[in-house]
Amino acid sequence: MTSLVPGAAVADDDHDHDDGAATPPDAPPVYRMRDLCEQTGLSRQAIHFYIQQGLVPEGRKTGRNMAYYGPEHVERLALIRRLQEERYLPLKAIRALLAGDTQGLAPAQRTLLTEVATRVGASLGATARPTMVDGDEACARHGVAPADLRRMVELGLVAARPSPADPAKLEVSNESLWLLDVFGQMRALGLSPELGFSPDDLVVYEDTVATLFQRETQLLVDRFAGLPPERAAQMIERTLPLIHAILIHFHTTAVKNFFAALEHTP
């Protein structure tokens, strides 16, 4: 799979020119950049991009143009590639996973969430492997400019990859089409580039939901700790629609109260 690395630039330091630094004798297995490419099947550009984006830690530098990478880098890159190839997750979603949203969980809490995940996936519409559709066709169907699609990909809001047939074109995950549809409707309503509206405006909503979900996850593991996974999964499935309704009403009420306050403000 050709990794999608929008706007990635290869650093002048390609971490592959040995300045004479020797590998410490007590160091674990180490790899140079060319070794890392061979081990992971990723291009140098892709690895540099993931490092720049904070998805992969930098190597252990031993000189101006030399760095060593360890097994943890191979494992992290393999995970990123698997998430992209099997789930076609946007980079922002991958970053959230790798940022350790569940690192603070106790082993029992992590086990509970893992077992719950196997039970609620189907009800949430999760598929074993999303399908990919032609990006240009998706844009035309939903009334979205190709430039807006590419910006959504850069922002990590849409899962996409270069087309195997033509790397200059994009393929989009079917699980991201809903956002293209909504954004196309916003464009049709007049939220145009001339008025300053762009895909960047969607980030505030994604960030808000991401923060909310982090708190929800902690609440879930705290309150459901003593429940069997089957019971916890059942409660989550039945409660989610209610939570979605709460969010809609809270947002509607906030808008209503804002304009009501304006009417009574001198």
C-alpha positions as CSV (number, residue, x, y, z in Angstrom):
1,M,0.0,0.0,0.0
2,T,1.3,3.5,-0.9
3,S,1.1,5.6,2.3
4,L,-0.8,8.9,2.0
5,V,1.5,11.6,3.3
6,P,0.0,14.9,2.3
7,G,2.5,17.7,2.1
8,A,5.3,15.6,3.5
9,A,8.7,16.8,2.8
10,V,11.8,14.6,3.2
11,A,14.2,16.1,5.6
12,D,17.7,16.9,4.5
13,D,18.9,14.6,7.3
14,D,17.8,11.2,6.0
15,H,19.2,9.5,9.1
16,D,21.2,7.2,6.8
17,H,24.7,8.7,6.6
18,D,27.0,7.3,9.1
19,D,29.3,9.9,10.6
20,G,31.4,7.2,12.2
21,A,29.3,6.8,15.3
22,A,29.3,3.2,16.6
23,T,26.3,1.4,18.0
24,P,26.6,1.2,21.8
25,P,27.5,-2.4,22.8
26,D,24.7,-2.7,25.3
27,A,22.0,-1.3,22.9
28,P,19.1,-3.5,21.8
29,P,18.7,-4.4,18.1
30,V,19.0,-1.1,16.1
31,Y,18.1,-0.1,12.6
32,R,19.2,2.7,10.3
33,M,16.6,4.4,8.1
34,R,17.2,2.1,5.2
35,D,16.8,-0.9,7.6
36,L,13.6,0.6,8.9
37,C,12.2,0.9,5.4
38,E,13.1,-2.7,4.7
39,Q,11.6,-3.9,8.0
40,T,8.3,-2.0,7.6
41,G,7.8,-1.8,3.8
42,L,7.3,1.9,4.1
43,S,9.0,4.6,2.1
44,R,11.5,7.0,3.6
45,Q,9.1,9.8,2.9
46,A,6.3,8.1,4.8
47,I,8.4,7.4,7.9
48,H,9.7,11.0,8.0
49,F,6.1,12.2,7.7
50,Y,4.9,10.1,10.6
51,I,7.8,11.3,12.7
52,Q,7.0,14.9,11.8
53,Q,3.4,14.4,12.7
54,G,4.3,12.9,16.1
55,L,3.0,9.5,15.3
56,V,6.4,7.9,15.7
57,P,9.2,9.0,18.1
58,E,12.4,10.3,16.6
59,G,15.4,8.0,16.5
60,R,18.3,8.0,18.9
61,K,20.7,10.5,17.2
62,T,24.4,9.7,17.4
63,G,25.5,12.4,15.0
64,R,24.3,15.2,12.9
65,N,23.2,12.9,10.1
66,M,22.9,9.6,11.9
67,A,20.1,8.1,14.1
68,Y,19.3,4.6,15.2
69,Y,15.8,3.1,15.5
70,G,14.7,0.2,17.7
71,P,12.1,-2.5,17.7
72,E,9.6,-0.1,19.2
73,H,9.8,2.0,16.0
74,V,9.2,-1.1,13.8
75,E,6.2,-2.0,16.0
76,R,4.7,1.5,15.9
77,L,5.1,1.8,12.1
78,A,3.6,-1.7,11.6
79,L,0.6,-0.6,13.8
80,I,0.1,2.6,11.8
81,R,0.3,0.7,8.5
82,R,-2.2,-1.9,9.8
83,L,-4.6,0.8,10.9
84,Q,-4.4,2.4,7.5
85,E,-4.6,-0.7,5.5
86,E,-7.2,-2.6,7.5
87,R,-9.3,0.2,8.9
88,Y,-8.3,3.2,6.6
89,L,-8.4,5.4,9.7
90,P,-7.7,9.1,9.2
91,L,-4.3,10.2,10.6
92,K,-6.1,12.2,13.3
93,A,-7.8,9.1,14.5
94,I,-4.6,7.1,14.5
95,R,-2.9,9.9,16.4
96,A,-5.6,9.8,19.1
97,L,-5.1,6.1,19.4
98,L,-1.3,6.4,19.7
99,A,-1.5,9.3,22.0
100,G,-2.4,6.9,24.7
101,D,-6.1,7.7,25.4
102,T,-6.2,4.4,27.3
103,Q,-2.7,4.3,28.7
104,G,-3.9,5.3,32.1
105,L,-6.3,2.4,32.4
106,A,-5.7,-0.4,34.7
107,P,-5.3,-3.9,33.1
108,A,-8.8,-4.9,34.3
109,Q,-10.3,-1.7,32.8
110,R,-8.5,-2.3,29.5
111,T,-9.7,-5.9,29.4
112,L,-13.3,-4.7,30.0
113,L,-13.1,-2.2,27.1
114,T,-11.6,-4.8,24.8
115,E,-14.3,-7.3,25.5
116,V,-17.0,-4.7,25.2
117,A,-15.6,-3.6,21.8
118,T,-16.1,-7.1,20.4
119,R,-19.7,-6.9,21.3
120,V,-20.8,-3.4,20.3
121,G,-18.9,-3.2,17.0
122,A,-21.7,-4.6,14.8
123,S,-24.4,-2.3,16.4
124,L,-22.2,0.7,15.7
125,G,-21.9,-0.2,12.0
126,A,-18.3,-1.3,12.2
127,T,-17.1,-3.5,9.3
128,A,-14.2,-5.8,9.1
129,R,-12.7,-3.8,6.3
130,P,-14.1,-0.6,4.9
131,T,-14.4,-0.3,1.1
132,M,-12.7,2.4,-0.9
133,V,-14.4,4.6,-3.5
134,D,-13.0,6.9,-6.1
135,G,-12.4,10.3,-4.6
136,D,-13.3,12.3,-7.7
137,E,-16.6,10.4,-8.1
138,A,-17.3,10.9,-4.4
139,C,-16.7,14.7,-4.7
140,A,-18.9,15.0,-7.7
141,R,-21.7,13.0,-6.0
142,H,-21.7,15.0,-2.8
143,G,-20.9,18.5,-4.3
144,V,-17.5,18.8,-2.7
145,A,-14.4,20.3,-4.4
146,P,-11.4,18.0,-4.8
147,A,-9.3,20.6,-3.0
148,D,-11.7,20.5,0.0
149,L,-11.4,16.7,0.0
150,R,-7.6,16.9,0.1
151,R,-7.8,19.4,2.9
152,M,-10.0,17.1,4.9
153,V,-7.4,14.4,4.4
154,E,-4.6,16.7,5.5
155,L,-6.6,17.6,8.6
156,G,-7.1,13.9,9.4
157,L,-10.9,14.2,9.1
158,V,-11.3,11.8,6.2
159,A,-9.7,8.4,5.6
160,A,-8.2,8.1,2.2
161,R,-5.2,6.7,0.3
162,P,-3.6,7.2,-3.2
163,S,-5.4,5.2,-5.9
164,P,-3.3,2.1,-6.7
165,A,-4.2,2.8,-10.4
166,D,-3.1,6.4,-10.3
167,P,-1.3,7.6,-7.1
168,A,-2.1,11.2,-8.1
169,K,-5.7,10.5,-7.3
170,L,-7.4,9.6,-4.0
171,E,-9.6,6.8,-2.9
172,V,-11.9,7.5,0.1
173,S,-13.2,5.1,2.7
174,N,-16.9,4.6,2.6
175,E,-17.0,5.3,6.3
176,S,-15.9,8.9,5.6
177,L,-18.5,9.6,2.9
178,W,-21.0,10.9,5.5
179,L,-18.7,13.9,6.1
180,L,-18.5,14.7,2.4
181,D,-22.2,14.5,2.2
182,V,-22.7,16.9,5.1
183,F,-20.0,19.3,3.9
184,G,-21.6,19.3,0.4
185,Q,-24.9,20.3,1.9
186,M,-23.2,23.1,3.8
187,R,-21.7,24.4,0.5
188,A,-25.1,24.2,-1.1
189,L,-26.6,26.3,1.6
190,G,-24.1,29.1,0.9
191,L,-21.2,28.4,3.3
192,S,-18.8,29.2,0.5
193,P,-15.0,29.8,0.3
194,E,-15.8,33.4,-0.6
195,L,-17.4,33.8,2.9
196,G,-14.3,32.2,4.4
197,F,-15.8,28.7,5.1
198,S,-13.4,25.8,4.7
199,P,-12.9,22.2,5.9
200,D,-10.8,23.7,8.7
201,D,-14.0,24.9,10.4
202,L,-14.9,21.3,11.0
203,V,-11.9,20.7,13.3
204,V,-13.6,22.5,16.2
205,Y,-16.4,19.9,16.2
206,E,-14.0,16.9,15.9
207,D,-11.8,18.3,18.7
208,T,-14.8,18.9,20.9
209,V,-16.1,15.4,20.4
210,A,-12.7,13.9,20.9
211,T,-12.4,15.7,24.3
212,L,-15.9,14.6,25.3
213,F,-15.2,11.0,24.4
214,Q,-12.1,10.9,26.5
215,R,-14.1,11.9,29.5
216,E,-16.9,9.5,28.6
217,T,-14.4,6.6,28.4
218,Q,-13.1,7.3,31.8
219,L,-16.6,7.6,33.2
220,L,-17.5,4.3,31.5
221,V,-14.6,2.3,33.0
222,D,-15.2,3.8,36.4
223,R,-18.9,3.0,36.6
224,F,-18.9,-0.3,34.6
225,A,-15.9,-1.9,36.3
226,G,-17.9,-4.5,38.2
227,L,-20.3,-5.4,35.3
228,P,-19.9,-8.5,33.1
229,P,-18.8,-7.4,29.6
230,E,-22.1,-8.6,28.0
231,R,-24.1,-6.4,30.4
232,A,-21.8,-3.4,29.9
233,A,-22.0,-3.7,26.1
234,Q,-25.8,-4.0,26.2
235,M,-26.1,-0.8,28.3
236,I,-23.8,1.1,26.0
237,E,-25.7,0.1,22.9
238,R,-29.0,1.2,24.5
239,T,-27.6,4.4,26.1
240,L,-25.8,5.8,23.0
241,P,-29.0,7.0,21.3
242,L,-30.0,8.8,24.5
243,I,-26.6,10.5,24.8
244,H,-26.8,11.6,21.1
245,A,-30.2,13.1,21.9
246,I,-28.8,14.9,24.9
247,L,-26.0,16.4,22.8
248,I,-28.5,17.6,20.2
249,H,-30.8,19.2,22.7
250,F,-27.9,20.8,24.7
251,H,-26.6,22.4,21.5
252,T,-30.0,23.5,20.4
253,T,-30.6,25.0,23.8
254,A,-27.3,26.8,23.8
255,V,-28.1,28.4,20.4
256,K,-31.6,29.3,21.6
257,N,-30.4,30.9,24.9
258,F,-27.7,32.8,23.0
259,F,-30.2,34.6,20.8
260,A,-32.7,35.0,23.6
261,A,-30.1,36.8,25.6
262,L,-29.4,39.1,22.7
263,E,-33.0,40.2,22.6
264,H,-32.8,41.3,26.2
265,T,-29.4,43.0,26.0
266,P,-29.4,46.8,25.7
